[in-house]
Amino acid sequence: MSVDVGAMPSGAPSSLLERVAALRREIAETACAAGRDPSSVALLGVTKAQPRSAVVAAIGAGLRDIGENYVQEARAKYAELPPVQKHFIGHVQTNKARAIVELFDVVQSVDRLEAGRALGQAQRALGKRIRTLVQLNVSLAERFGVAPSDAPALAARLREEGLEVDGVMAIGPLTADRSAIRDAFRRAAQAFGEVGGSTLSLGMSGDWREAVACGSTMVRLGTVIFGVRG
């Protein structure tokens, strides 16, 4: 299948199938080096700014988890997809809660009780259950997320609202200091242990190797799969 995907760096695999396979090999090697089972790390394809054709091709290449930051983008390309888990990874606006529950299976970015209540109300109105993650803030540059020390209390309140809290998500610090990235991810992993669940969503294109070494069970990658959109 020929699809419209973005430009890739020189020397990168040329097809989505090859790129997904190469990433899975790299993730497996990194997990093994950390003494982990490679099957414990899932790959989520971030489809932001990508056309529907590329999303469908990526699912055909073996992706089983995809994520979007914006409801309006998901509406345009997530309807009637092949079987796949759809993750909302953007900031939760309470007035978009119903649409989020309609469109997605997992919401990774719940960082306050108000958002959780809106999602809980939408679940009940629609008769649909979703999984949620507590978004942590482990970076001075990040606007959203709860302090790791406050995550267990928020998770407990969200569960009281009827949400299935299945772990935590965090965005790593914007720095070239690898030790600072690892320290941030270790804080997230500690909070994950206290919150409970099965999903520790850590790691993006620039820091996923550190994330896997620190216990991430899901890495969120976009450009390295789809290329850069012009």
MOGIWO-V67129 format. One record per residue. RES is the residue in one letter. SS is DSSP state (H for helix, E for strand, L for the rest). D_LAST is the distance of its C-alpha to the last C-alpha in whole Angstrom. Layout:
BEGIN
[[RES SS D_LAST] [RES SS D_LAST]]
END
This chain:
BEGIN
[[M L 21] [S L 18] [V L 15] [D L 11] [V L 10] [G L 7] [A E 8] [M L 11] [P L 14] [S L 16] [G L 19] [A L 18] [P L 19] [S L 17] [S L 18] [L H 18] [L H 21] [E H 22] [R H 19] [V H 21] [A H 24] [A H 24] [L H 23] [R H 26] [R H 28] [E H 27] [I H 27] [A H 31] [E H 32] [T H 31] [A H 33] [C H 36] [A H 36] [A L 36] [G L 39] [R L 37] [D L 37] [P H 33] [S H 34] [S H 34] [V L 30] [A E 28] [L E 24] [L E 22] [G E 18] [V E 16] [T L 14] [K L 13] [A L 9] [Q L 10] [P L 12] [R H 16] [S H 16] [A H 14] [V H 17] [V H 20] [A H 19] [A H 19] [I H 22] [G H 24] [A L 23] [G L 25] [L L 23] [R L 26] [D E 24] [I E 21] [G E 20] [E E 18] [N L 18] [Y L 19] [V H 21] [Q H 20] [E H 17] [A H 19] [R H 21] [A H 19] [K H 18] [Y L 21] [A L 24] [E L 26] [L L 25] [P L 27] [P L 29] [V L 27] [Q E 27] [K E 24] [H E 24] [F E 23] [I L 22] [G L 21] [H L 24] [V L 27] [Q L 28] [T H 31] [N H 31] [K H 28] [A H 30] [R H 32] [A H 28] [I H 27] [V H 30] [E H 30] [L H 26] [F L 27] [D L 29] [V E 29] [V E 28] [Q E 27] [S E 27] [V E 30] [D L 32] [R L 34] [L H 37] [E H 36] [A H 33] [G H 35] [R H 38] [A H 35] [L H 34] [G H 38] [Q H 39] [A H 36] [Q H 37] [R H 40] [A H 40] [L H 37] [G L 40] [K L 37] [R L 37] [I L 33] [R E 33] [T E 32] [L E 31] [V E 32] [Q E 30] [L E 31] [N E 30] [V L 30] [S L 28] [L L 29] [A L 26] [E L 25] [R L 26] [F L 27] [G L 30] [V E 33] [A L 35] [P H 36] [S H 40] [D H 39] [A H 38] [P H 41] [A H 42] [L H 39] [A H 39] [A H 43] [R H 42] [L H 39] [R H 41] [E H 44] [E L 42] [G L 42] [L L 38] [E E 38] [V E 37] [D E 35] [G E 34] [V E 32] [M E 28] [A E 27] [I E 24] [G L 25] [P L 26] [L L 23] [T L 25] [A L 25] [D L 29] [R H 29] [S H 33] [A H 32] [I H 29] [R H 32] [D H 34] [A H 32] [F H 31] [R H 35] [R H 36] [A H 33] [A H 35] [Q H 39] [A H 38] [F H 37] [G H 40] [E H 42] [V H 39] [G L 40] [G L 38] [S L 36] [T E 32] [L E 31] [S E 28] [L L 27] [G L 24] [M L 20] [S L 18] [G L 20] [D L 23] [W H 24] [R H 27] [E H 29] [A H 28] [V H 30] [A H 32] [C L 33] [G L 34] [S L 30] [T L 31] [M E 27] [V E 24] [R E 21] [L E 18] [G L 14] [T H 12] [V H 15] [I H 15] [F H 12] [G L 9] [V E 6] [R L 4] [G L 0]]
END
